[in-house]
């Protein structure tokens, strides 16, 4: 009987703690949204053991520009505790990186996998992590730890249309926008935050909010002109 009572007390305590967290939801608006899939042409560097190919490949572009929108909440009034993510993965499939934007916490190890029947290369430019893994065959897995924050831009020197971004954050509170632009951040402790809305083609939009326990805040954002 005592165990049952203790379990009930613990359950009530956990339920109360969850109820005391806040949430932020809303909609992100982009100036223009490309929802159609397209094709790109690239030379294939093929393994001699792979199936024959025509020398061109169809590349599926992002289904929605909103897939690349990441909304994050960065605590100001307290220090956020976060851990590296598990199962962080970028696939090279149909001569494209999937996903195009991969959000992770700082310190996460990312697997970059060649799921195509031909060779790929992965290298980085600009700020963030710096590496060049050379040309890798089908099934090859490269493991890279992201120690910095911000963007790490990925490219393939064989298929010049390929690019992707690992977006590293120093907060555990982030989410990818849905295909229509809506987002929902839950489980936020009471405090003051800087909200950031990221898309690789636009300047970051940010704003400050103060959350009370149990509050459900509505906050909409509009991203501006394309960054030069």
N, C-alpha and C positions, 0 to 999 in steps of 0.2 A: 504493500500500500504506500509506504514511504517513497519507494522508487517511482511509483506512478505520479504522486504529488510533486516530487522533484522534477520529473520530466515535464509535467504541465507548467510548472513555474518557469523552467528553462524555455519552453516553447513560447510562453507569454512574453518573456524577456526578449527573445529573438524577434518576435512579431512587433513588439514595441520599438525596438531598435531600428527595424526596417521602416516602420511607419514614420520615424523621426528624420529620415533622410529626405532630401528635396529632389526635384526633377526640373529639367528645362526641356521644352519642346517647341517646335515651330517649323518654319519653312525657309529654305534658302532659294533665292531667285537668281538665275543666271541671265545675262543679256541675250544669249542665244543658246539653244539646246539642240545638239545633234543626236537624234535617236536612231537614225538609219544605220545599217551596217554597210561597209564598203569593202573594197578590195585594194590591195597594193601589190606591186610586183617586186620580187627580189630574187637575185641569183641564189641558187641552193648549193651549199657546199656539202656534198653527200658522202656518206660512208659507202664504200664499194659493196658492202653487204646489205645495204638498205634497198628497199624497192626502188625501181626506176622511177624517175620523176621527169617532168617536162622542162624543168629549168625555171618554172615560175610557180608561185604558190598563192593561194587566196588567204588574205589576212582579215580576220574578223575584228573590226574596230569596236571600241567601247559601245555597249548597247545604249547607254545614256550618259550624258556629260555629268549627271549628278552622281554617278558611280565614283567619280574622282573627288567628290566633296567630303572633307573630313571636318567634323565639328568637335572641338576639344574645350574642356574647362580646366584652367590652370589656377590652383589655389594661391591666393595672396596672403590670407590671414592665417594660414597654417601650412606646414610642409607636407606635401603629398607623399604617401608611401606607395611604392609600386614595385613590381617584380618583372623580370623578363617574361615575354610571352612564350608559350609552347606551341609547336606545330605551325610556326610562321613559314610560309612557303610561297615562292614565285615559280610558276611553270613557264617553260618556253614551248608553246604549242601553236601549230599553224603559223610559224614565223611571227609570233607576237608574244609579249610578256603578259601573263595573267596572274594576278590583276595588274592593271596599269599603275595604280597607286596602292601600296601596301602600308597601312599604318601599324606601327609597333611601338612598344615602350623601349626606352634607352636600355641597352644591355642585352637585347634580344638577339638570338642566333637565328639567321634566316637561311633556309635551304633554297638554292636555285637549281632547278631540275630541268634537264633537256628531255622533253617528252615528244620531240619530233624525230622522224626517221632520217635525220641528216645533222650535220655539224652545226653548232652554235658557238659563239664567243660571248663572254660577258666582261665588260670593262666599265669603269666609272670616270666621270669628268666633273670638275668643279669642286665645291665644298662637300663635306661629308666623308664617308669611307672611301679609300682609294685602293683599287685592285684591278688586275687584269688577269683572268684565269686562262687565257689562251683558247684555242679551238678544242671543243669538247664533243664527244660522240653521243649518240642516243643513250639515254639512261644515266648519263653522268650527273652526279649530285655535288654541287659546290656549297660549302657551309661557311657563312660569313657572319661574324659578330658585329653588331652595330653599337659602337661605343659613343658616338656623337649624337647630337640632336639636330633636327631639321632634315633637309633633303639629301638623299644619296641617289644620284641619277645614273641609271643603268642603260647601257647601249650594247649592240652587237656589231662587230666590225664586218661581219659577213652579210647581214641583212640590215642595211642602213636605215630602213623605216622603223626598226624596232627600238623602243625606248620605254622605260618604266622608272618609277620613283619609289624608294623606301623612305617613308616619312616617319622619322623617329621623334617620340614625344617624351617629355619628362613628367607626365601625368598619367594616371590610370583611367581618367575620365574622358573618353572620346568615343565617337561613333561615326560610321559611314552614313551619309544621307541615303534615303530611299530613292527609287527611280523617279518619283515625282517631286523630289526636293525636300520632303519632310524629314525631320530628325527627332530623336528622343534620347536625352541623356538622363539616366536614372541613378539612384543610389548615391547622390551627392551629399556629403556632410554639410552641416550648417557652416557658413563662412562667406568670405568675399572671394570672387573668382574673376579672372580675365577669360572671356570667351573668345575663341579664335575660329574663324571659318577659312579653311584652306581649299584651294583648287590650284593645280599646277599652272593654269593659264591666266590666273588673275592675282592681283595683290591680295594678301591676307586681310580680312576684315576682322576687327576685334572690338570688344566692348567690355565694360566692367559691370558686374551684378553682385548683389548681396542677397544671399539665400538664408531663409529661416527654416527651422526644422519643420518638416512636413509640407513645405511650400511647393506648389506646382506653377512654375513660371513659364509664360509664353514669350518667346523672343524670335522675331523674324529678321532675316538678313538679306541684303541684296549685294551681290558681287558686281564690281564695276567693269571698267574697260580692261581689255587684255593687257597684261604686263608686257613691256617692251624688252 
